[in-house]
Amino acid sequence: MGFFIDHWEAIIASLSFLMSVYTLWKNRTKIDVQWNRDIEEADIDSVYCLKGTENIGSYNFAYITHVDVINPSPHHIGYFDLRAFNPKTNHNLYLLTRKSMTFGLEEATVVHSVGKGQRYRMSIPNSNSGMFEANSITKLDIVVVLKNSENFREELESLNTIAISFRIAKYVISNRDPFAKGIFRHYWYKGIKYDISGWRKRRI
């Protein structure tokens, strides 16, 4: 008993320090990311925009995958630089988000038809940045559309891999994104690669 009386200040200081460490650990910036391990080669005209009951435009050469992000922390975590790209050239591919949709279609429902009259509403991201809410799970459908353009036609013809990644505002020293440039190199990221070798022979 005398020991506690003689050292009560040190004991209280130690307990306060331990509580601070525990609070920092509990509130740390951490998310769990679960990518779908496969990417689906959607049928022609099977991904489209629905306004009311009217089909107002489809996305051909679409590839679909999914990601679940769990934020167990008690605070919101912002993400940014969500992108789909060719890892061989680091050139961006068209990623379907509300912001990237043609003007006037932002409020339309994006639908995926899977045959036999079955279709479901897709949960595409609002833009290439956003928020993972505190103590929540965010489920996102990722749709990559291979758009033929004059500048990238030759590149698309030889495309074998689709890479997808995003970042959160957490500074890291190791495990940096090898495709990032400038200040983006310093932030925590998660990504995945999908093999689509021979896509042109299968689709055209």
N, C-alpha and C positions, 0 to 999 in steps of 0.2 A: 504493500500500500504506500509505503514511504517513497518507493521508486517513482510511482505515478505522480505523487505530490511534488517531488523534487524536479521532475522532468515534464510537467504538464504542458509547458509552452512548446517544447520540442515535439511532444506527441500530437498536439493539436495541429502544429505546422505540417507534420508528416501526413496526418489524415487529410488535411486540406489539399496537400499536393497530390495525394492519391485520388481524391475526388475530382480534381482538375484534370488529371490524366485520364480518368475514366470518362469524364464528360467529353473530352476531346476525342477519345476513341469512339464513343457512342455516336458522336455527331460528325464523324469523318466522312469525307466525300468518297462514296463507294457505290457502285452499281453492279448488278449482275446482268450479263448479256447472253442471251440464248438465240443464236442464229439457227434458222432452218438449214440443215446440212445439204439440202438439195435445192435446185432451182428448176422451176417448171417452164417448159417451152409452150406457152399458151397457143391454142389454136387461132388461126386467122379469124379476125372479127369477134373473138370471144371476150375481149376486154373492151368495154365501150362506156360512153357516158349516157345516162338516162335522165331526162328531164320530164317529170310526170311519167307518162307511159311511152314517150317518144325516144327512140334511139337517135342521138344527135351527133354521133361521131365515134369511131372505133380506133383502137391503137393496134396496128399490125406489128408483127415481129416483136411481140412483148414477152418478157421473161419475168416470172413472178417468184418471189421468195418472201420470207416472213422473219421478223425479229421480235422477241419479247425482252423488255428491259425492266428489271425490278430495281426500284430505288427504296432500300430499307431505311434510309436516313430520315430524320424528322424535318428536313428542309428540302426545298425544290432544287433541282440540279439542271442547269441549262446545257443544251447540246448545240453544236454548230458544225458546219462543213460536212453535212451528210451528202455523200456523193457516190455515184457509180462511175467507174472509169475502166479504161484499158490499161492494165498494169504494165504492159510492154511499152507503151508510149506516155502513160500518165495523162492521156487526154480524157476529158469527161464524156460520158455517155448520157443520153437523155433519161433523167430520173423523174418519174411522174409524181408531182406534188400539186397541191392546190394552187400554189403560186406559179408553177411552171405551165399550168394548163392554159389553153388558148383563152384570151380575154372574153368574158361572157359565159364561160363554162365552169367557173370556179365553184358555183353552188350546185352543179349537177352531181348526181350520184354515180360513182364509178362502180361498174358491175363486172363480175367475171362469170361467164356462162360455162358450165362444166359438162354440158351434154344432158340429153333426156329431159330438157326443160328445167334443169336445176341451175340456179344462179344465186350469187350472194353479193352483198354490198361490201366493197373493199374499204379498209381503213387506211387510206394513204396519208402520208405526212402533210401538214399544212404548208411547210416550206422546208428548206434544207437546214433550218435551225428551229429550236423549240425548247420545251421544258418537260422534264420528267418530274411529275408531281411527287411530293413527299409521301412516303409510306404507300407506294402504289406500284402497279404493274402497267406498263405501256405496251400495247400490241400494235405493231405497224405492218401493213402489207407493203412490200417494196416491189415496185413495177419499173423495170428498165426497158425502154423502147429503142430498138436499133433503127434509127432514122438514117436513111441514105441521103447524104448531101454531097455536093460536088467536092467539098474540102476533105471529107472523111470516107468517101466511097471505097478507095483502095484500102484504107485501114480496116474498115468493116469487113471487107472480103477476107482478110487474113486474121480476123479476130477469133481467138480461141478461148479467152478467159474474160469473165466479168468480175471485177473487184468492187466491193462496197465497203464503205467505212464512215465513221463519224467521230467527233471529239467532244470532250467536256473540258471545261475551264479548270483543269488541274495540272499544275506544272510538274513535269517529270524529267528526270535526268537520264534514265535508261528506258529501254523498250520504246524508242521513238518510232514514229511512222516513217518508213524509208521513202515514201512517196511525197512527203510534205516538204513545203518550201517556206523560207522566211520564218516568221514568228510561229507559224503553225507547227513547226518541228518540236516545240517545247511542251505541247499539250498531250494529255492522255488520250489514247484512241483505241477503238476496237474495229476490227475489219474481218472480212472473209473473202475468199476467192471461189468462183464457180467455173468449172470446165464446160464450155459449150462447143467444143471442137466439132467441125463439120456442120455447123448450123445452116449454112447456105444451101448445102445439098439436101438437107431435110426440109427446108422451108420454101425453096424456090424450084 
